Amino acid sequence: MVEQAQDSKSLKAIQEMVAIVQTDIGKRGIKHIFPEDNPKSFQDAALALLKAQKVAILTGFQCLVDSDPHIETDGIAGALVIARALAVLGRHSTILMDSHCETIMKDIIANYFIPELLPFVDLKCFTCGKGTLTPEELHQLQTLSKECDAIVSIERPSVNPTGSYMTMRAIDIIDLTSEFDQHLFPQVGKPKFNPNQALISIGDGGNEVGMGRVIELVQKHITNGEKICANTVCDSLLVSDTSNFGGYALVNAMLIELFSLYKIDQVTFSGLLPPPLANLLESLQNDTSVKDFLHMHLGVTLTQEKLCADLCIKHGIKDGITKRVENTVDGLAFDVIVDIIEGMQKVVDGYDGQ
């Protein structure tokens, strides 16, 4: 079991990394909606995932109401890197999305993960529309709520105070959205469904699951805030320029905490990994390559980013801002995304953990 070693050194590194993804590059006003525990929330979330054995990951934002597929590029890559990091550590994750995404996401998952990791990742898709979840689906959600050690939402629309689901432009998307968030995340003023479970939310606008934790700030500072504000709450709220960036920062925070908690050598880390990754790590010739190995297999890499972008393009998934099929996220060019990823990698590379 991972013990919480929330030392100031690792928190300082996480703070430096989080600053890279919290510049308000999209000019949405996110600097006004950071939670009080920012950036410690990233550290808390990372430690919670390192302790978890079973995790549910909610994603998929249906902001492209006039297109098919309806989901945007943001959120997908972030969800996949989190699931990949967990799988590398031998942890099981279940990705939750809407029924209209099922065929696309099955192919994306099958081509994103190496065969050895696929047994650690499941996909469950649920019926869309108000009050349409079936008894079987409700049972599945109850089971996930009971059995998962942590639940992560990333770029997933949240029910608002009036029971609707809104885009940033205040368009109601309930007909394209499954209501599973209401069965996993409590609404404002309500208790958690599972008090022993870590609830982690990643968002960039105020209408995503978990953003109800800063509902008053969203209503005050975000355009259309009164209409779009999320009414679900979480334990750790991670606000970032794009939700994908928040997912990347979370995975890198996991790496930083791993380096804090364990000596960086083959013997230690091979004991944390499932075969055949453990066998591959043990075959390394010197300790200095362990960090590179973990970056490659557990961290956020440009190779995985490009792979996800190519898979999204293959299936016609559009940028939610430009509404074009291209390798951009929220209007940010791929080169900008590369700079963000490399900037975070430098922080992790510079952290010795000891």
C-alpha positions in Angstrom: 0.0 0.0 0.0 1.3 3.4 -0.9 1.8 5.6 2.1 1.2 9.3 1.7 4.5 11.1 1.6 3.3 14.6 0.8 6.7 16.2 1.2 7.3 19.8 0.2 9.9 18.8 -2.4 7.4 16.8 -4.5 4.7 19.3 -4.0 7.1 22.0 -5.3 7.8 20.0 -8.4 4.1 19.4 -9.0 3.4 23.1 -8.5 6.0 23.9 -11.1 4.4 21.4 -13.5 0.8 22.5 -12.9 1.8 26.1 -13.6 2.5 25.0 -17.2 -1.1 23.9 -17.7 -2.8 26.8 -15.9 -1.9 29.8 -18.0 -5.5 30.4 -19.1 -4.3 30.0 -22.7 -7.9 29.8 -23.9 -8.9 33.1 -22.2 -11.9 31.4 -20.5 -11.1 32.9 -17.1 -10.1 29.6 -15.5 -7.6 31.5 -13.2 -10.7 32.7 -11.3 -12.0 29.2 -10.6 -9.0 27.4 -9.1 -10.0 25.5 -5.9 -8.4 26.6 -2.6 -6.2 23.5 -2.5 -4.7 24.1 -5.9 -2.1 22.7 -6.8 -2.1 20.3 -3.8 -5.2 18.8 -5.4 -3.0 17.3 -8.1 -0.8 15.7 -5.5 -3.8 14.3 -3.6 -5.2 12.9 -6.8 -2.0 11.3 -7.8 -1.5 9.6 -4.4 -5.1 8.4 -4.5 -4.6 6.8 -7.9 -1.3 5.2 -6.7 -3.3 3.5 -3.9 -6.2 2.5 -6.1 -6.7 -1.0 -7.5 -9.9 -0.3 -9.4 -10.7 3.0 -11.1 -13.6 4.3 -13.2 -12.9 7.0 -15.7 -15.7 9.2 -17.1 -15.1 11.1 -20.3 -16.7 12.3 -23.6 -18.2 15.7 -24.1 -20.9 15.9 -26.7 -20.5 19.6 -27.7 -20.7 18.9 -31.4 -24.4 18.6 -31.5 -24.7 18.9 -35.3 -21.9 16.4 -36.1 -21.4 12.7 -35.9 -19.5 11.8 -33.8 -20.7 14.3 -31.3 -17.7 14.1 -28.9 -14.8 16.4 -29.1 -11.0 15.7 -29.1 -10.5 17.1 -25.6 -10.7 14.6 -22.8 -10.1 11.5 -24.8 -6.3 11.6 -24.8 -6.3 12.6 -21.1 -8.5 9.6 -20.2 -6.4 7.2 -22.1 -3.1 8.3 -20.6 -4.5 7.9 -17.1 -5.9 4.4 -18.0 -2.5 3.5 -19.5 -0.5 4.6 -16.4 -2.8 2.6 -14.2 -2.5 -0.4 -16.5 1.2 -0.3 -16.4 1.0 -0.5 -12.6 -1.3 -3.5 -12.9 -4.4 -1.5 -11.9 -7.8 -2.0 -13.6 -9.8 0.9 -15.1 -13.2 1.1 -16.6 -13.9 3.9 -19.1 -17.4 5.2 -19.1 -18.9 7.0 -22.1 -22.2 7.4 -24.1 -23.8 4.7 -26.2 -23.2 6.7 -29.5 -19.4 6.5 -28.8 -19.1 2.8 -28.3 -18.0 1.6 -31.8 -15.5 4.4 -32.1 -14.0 4.0 -28.7 -13.7 0.2 -28.9 -11.5 0.7 -32.0 -9.5 3.6 -30.4 -8.8 1.6 -27.2 -7.9 -1.6 -29.2 -5.3 0.4 -31.2 -4.0 2.7 -28.4 -3.0 0.1 -25.9 -0.3 -2.5 -26.4 -1.8 -6.1 -26.2 -0.3 -6.7 -22.8 -2.3 -3.8 -21.3 -5.7 -4.4 -22.8 -6.8 -6.8 -20.1 -6.5 -3.9 -17.6 -8.9 -1.6 -19.5 -12.7 -2.0 -20.0 -15.2 0.2 -21.8 -18.8 0.6 -20.7 -21.2 2.8 -22.7 -24.6 3.9 -21.4 -27.9 5.0 -22.8 -28.4 8.8 -23.4 -31.3 11.0 -22.5 -33.2 12.1 -19.4 -34.3 9.2 -17.2 -33.3 6.5 -19.8 -30.7 4.5 -17.9 -31.9 0.8 -17.7 -32.1 -1.2 -14.5 -29.1 -3.2 -15.7 -27.1 0.0 -16.3 -28.1 1.4 -12.9 -26.9 -1.9 -11.3 -23.6 -1.5 -13.2 -23.2 2.0 -11.9 -24.0 0.9 -8.3 -21.3 -1.8 -8.6 -18.7 0.6 -9.9 -19.6 3.1 -7.1 -19.2 0.3 -4.5 -16.1 -1.4 -5.9 -13.9 1.4 -7.3 -11.2 2.8 -5.1 -11.2 6.0 -7.1 -13.4 7.6 -9.9 -11.9 10.1 -12.3 -13.9 12.4 -14.5 -12.2 14.3 -17.3 -13.9 16.6 -19.7 -17.3 15.0 -18.9 -20.5 17.2 -18.8 -22.1 17.5 -15.4 -25.7 17.9 -14.6 -26.4 21.5 -13.7 -28.7 22.8 -10.8 -31.8 22.6 -13.1 -31.1 19.0 -14.2 -29.8 19.9 -17.7 -26.4 19.3 -19.3 -25.0 22.3 -21.1 -22.2 23.2 -23.5 -20.1 26.3 -22.9 -22.4 28.1 -25.3 -25.4 27.1 -23.0 -26.8 24.5 -25.5 -28.7 21.7 -23.8 -27.2 18.3 -24.7 -29.2 16.0 -22.5 -30.4 13.9 -25.5 -26.8 13.2 -26.3 -25.6 12.6 -22.7 -25.9 9.7 -20.4 -26.8 10.7 -16.8 -24.3 8.3 -15.2 -22.4 11.2 -13.4 -25.4 11.6 -11.1 -24.9 8.0 -9.8 -21.2 8.3 -9.1 -20.6 11.9 -8.1 -22.8 13.7 -5.4 -24.5 16.9 -6.1 -23.8 20.1 -4.2 -24.7 19.6 -0.5 -25.1 15.9 -0.8 -22.8 13.1 0.7 -20.6 10.9 -1.4 -22.1 7.6 -2.5 -19.0 5.8 -1.2 -17.2 7.6 1.6 -14.1 5.6 1.2 -13.7 6.4 -2.5 -11.5 9.2 -4.0 -13.4 11.4 -6.5 -11.2 13.3 -8.9 -12.4 15.7 -11.5 -10.6 17.4 -14.4 -12.1 20.3 -16.3 -11.4 23.6 -18.1 -14.6 25.5 -18.2 -17.0 25.1 -15.2 -19.6 22.8 -16.8 -17.7 19.5 -16.2 -18.3 16.9 -13.6 -17.0 18.0 -10.2 -16.9 21.7 -10.9 -19.8 22.2 -8.5 -17.1 22.4 -5.9 -16.4 26.0 -7.2 -20.0 26.6 -8.4 -20.1 30.2 -7.1 -16.9 31.1 -8.8 -18.1 29.6 -12.1 -21.3 31.5 -11.8 -19.4 34.8 -11.2 -16.5 34.5 -13.6 -17.3 32.2 -16.5 -19.4 33.3 -19.5 -22.9 31.7 -19.2 -21.8 30.5 -15.7 -25.3 30.8 -14.2 -26.7 28.4 -16.9 -23.8 26.0 -17.5 -22.4 25.5 -13.9 -21.8 22.0 -12.8 -23.8 20.8 -9.8 -21.6 17.7 -9.0 -18.8 17.9 -6.5 -15.5 16.0 -6.0 -12.6 15.6 -3.5 -9.8 16.7 -5.8 -10.6 19.3 -8.5 -8.0 19.7 -11.2 -8.5 22.8 -13.4 -6.3 23.3 -16.5 -6.1 25.0 -19.8 -7.5 22.0 -21.5 -8.8 18.9 -19.8 -6.3 16.8 -21.6 -3.5 18.9 -20.1 -5.0 18.2 -16.7 -4.9 14.5 -17.3 -1.2 14.7 -18.4 -0.3 16.7 -15.3 -2.0 14.1 -13.1 0.0 11.3 -14.7 3.2 13.2 -14.3 2.3 13.9 -10.7 1.9 10.2 -10.3 5.5 9.8 -11.6 6.8 12.4 -9.3 5.2 10.8 -6.3 6.5 7.3 -7.4 10.0 8.8 -7.4 9.4 10.2 -3.9 8.1 7.0 -2.5 10.5 4.5 -4.0 14.2 4.3 -4.7 14.7 4.5 -8.5 16.1 1.2 -9.4 15.2 -2.0 -11.3 14.5 -4.2 -8.3 12.1 -1.8 -6.6 10.1 -0.8 -9.7 10.0 -4.3 -11.2 8.0 -5.3 -8.1 5.4 -2.7 -8.9 4.8 -3.6 -12.5 2.9 -6.5 -14.0 4.6 -9.0 -16.4 5.9 -8.7 -19.0 6.9 -5.0 -18.2 8.6 -6.2 -15.0 10.7 -8.6 -16.9 11.6 -5.9 -19.5 12.6 -3.5 -16.7 14.7 -6.2 -15.0 16.6 -6.7 -18.3 17.9 -3.1 -18.2 21.7 -2.9 -17.8 22.0 0.1 -15.5 19.9 2.1 -13.0 20.2 5.3 -15.0 17.7 4.1 -17.6 14.9 3.3 -15.1 13.5 6.9 -15.3 13.5 6.7 -19.1 11.8 3.4 -19.0 9.0 4.7 -16.7 8.6 7.8 -18.8 8.2 5.7 -21.9 5.7 3.2 -20.5 3.9 5.0 -17.7 4.3 8.7 -18.5 2.9 11.0 -21.2 4.8 10.6 -24.5 4.6 12.4 -27.8 4.3 9.0 -29.5 1.1 8.3 -27.5 -0.2 11.8 -28.1 0.3 11.5 -31.9 -1.3 8.1 -31.9 -4.4 9.3 -30.1 -4.6 12.3 -32.4 -4.4 10.0 -35.5 -7.1 7.7 -34.1 -9.4 10.7 -33.5 -8.8 11.9 -37.0 -9.4 8.4 -38.4 -12.9 8.4 -36.7 -13.7 12.0 -37.7 -13.7 13.4 -34.1 -13.5 17.2 -34.3 -11.9 19.9 -32.2 -14.6 21.3 -30.0 -13.6 24.9 -30.8 -12.6 24.8 -34.5 -15.2 22.2 -35.4 -12.7 20.6 -37.8 -11.2 17.2 -38.0 -7.5 17.9 -37.2 -4.8 17.2 -34.6 -5.8 20.1 -32.4 -7.5 20.4 -29.0 -9.6 23.4 -28.1 -8.1 25.3 -31.0 -4.5 24.7 -29.9 -2.1 23.6 -32.6 -0.3 20.3 -32.2 3.0 22.1 -31.8 1.6 24.0 -28.8 0.5 20.6 -27.3 4.0 19.3 -27.9 5.5 22.2 -26.0 3.2 21.6 -23.0 4.1 17.9 -22.9 7.8 18.6 -23.2 7.6 21.3 -20.5 6.1 18.9 -18.0 8.6 16.2 -18.9 11.4 18.6 -18.1 10.0 19.1 -14.6 9.7 15.4 -14.0 13.2 14.8 -15.5 14.6 17.3 -13.1 13.1 15.7 -10.0 15.4 13.3 -8.3 12.9 12.1 -5.7 15.5 11.6 -3.0 
